[in-house]
Amino acid sequence: MKESAKAQHEVDKANFAAAKAESKAQWEEAKAMGKPETRKALMQEERDKQIAAAQERAAEAQKRIDLAQGRN
């Protein structure tokens, strides 16, 4: 019983440390979003990802068009 209680205590300590770290990370992210340069960089990164995904979709569509028209 004593070993089980010790083991559970270790689990509880680990879970508490993880929750504390996640809370601090959320706070730091929220604080960083208050800075215009951080927000702009994050938004630009998201736009770049969207552009890359759209270009990939267009390339796949072009391959399908070429295949359908008998071009290889």
URCORSUL-V996302 format. One record per pair of residues at least 6 apart in sequence whose C-alpha atoms are under 7 Angstrom apart, sorted by sequence separation. I is the first residue (numbers start at 1). J is the second residue. D is the distance in Angstrom with one decimal. If there is no record, write none. Layout:
BEGIN
{{I,J,D} {I,J,D}}
END
This chain:
BEGIN
{{32,38,6.3} {33,39,5.3} {66,72,6.5}}
END
